[in-house]
């Protein structure tokens, strides 16, 4: 597949890296020559310096025979025009654009994005994706990372084990036997900074970070087995009333009446806008780093604080101060991946990486044919994929033990009809089943090929 990636920032670079490692023909376009050079020097991709919305630049990038364009520059308007030019001038079949401005995403303007107006096939909103991720974190306080699959029926959770975990030093094979009715399976373990697929003979140790797939109905029981509380946050403090913060607050405002939120915003205009938009949520104007203001927001009695400003350092410092003051759960929005290593020393319970969230969302629409969802783990170390079993799939009609899954991949769940099933060796995979598979990055392409989906890109 020939793909043009517009924008060589963190999102564009990650997308280009994913696609290049799968032997796609990738060309990166950016007006910043240094970013293009970084991409071409570190990845097996071509590079063009110029504005992605200019026809001559897209032509140099090979738009005349491209299968897809992914517009992920920093400017919404450049992304929109790039897709328009790709459609009108070069007839590129598939067009994906990242749009930040909420005005473009409002339902009343949805008719704008039709093939005869602004021909964008898929719109990715980082703010909405990040807000969804923040809400999942709040609903699974014990997890440092979460992902949703099978239309919300299955969760991927990352949990850090401590000395209170009752199943330490227990082989995973034995866990399966002890809790045979639990619809959950450990798919990966990070130990000593290294991630690997989980095998039946692996044991769990204090300090391990484990990733497990679990049916939503069994989430509380799974957390209990690993020594974690499943108590839901009901008193929440939000820092930042930008697009992400306001989206999260709106969801809380319209949700369970027992859940209450207070939001702190230092910009008066944003604070006033939030106050007008929210009914039950209390809006406070001021700096989230101000301990007096945090106390006014009842930090001492809140269940969770989540920092969602557009400044990483503010988010980290606010969470650190709140944790030191006794807040049981603090979550930070962090754009700079190099800061992730500070989370544990600073005592921050969970983080949200907008770039990783956006990359996962884009990959969901880039993957071939029947792959319905993709979640990228860590620094593109592994992926969790959700895909249909086709009648032509090599695994259709076979028992799991007879399927030739790559050694570093784990089948985490199967959706049969409306029922989530944790697969065993004798589980038969049938046409129409939906599988959730963990795979290390090097094995992603092999897993995709097992579904025989490469014949139909769109």
ABEGO torsion letter per residue (X at the ends): XBBBBBEABAAAAAAAAAAAAAGBBBBBBBABAAAAAAAAAABBBBBBBEBAABAAAAAAAGAAABABBBBABABAAAAAAAAAAAAAAAGBABBBBBBABAAAABAAAAAABBAABBBBABBBBAAAAAAAAAAAAAABAABABBBBBGGGABBBBBBBBBAABAABGBBAAAAAAABAABBBBBABBBBGGBBBBBBAABBBBBGBBBBBBBBAAAAAAAAAAAGBBABBBABBBBBEABAAAAAAAAAAAABBAABBBBBBBABAAAAAAAAAABAABBBBBEBAABAAAAAAAGAAABABBBBABABAAAAAAAAAAAAAAGBABBBBBBABAAAAAAAAAAGBABBBBAAAAAAAAAAAAABBGABABBBBBEBGABBBBBBBBBAABAABGBBAAABBBBAABBBABBBBEABBBBBBAABBBBBGBBBBBBBBAAAAAAAAAAAGAAABAX
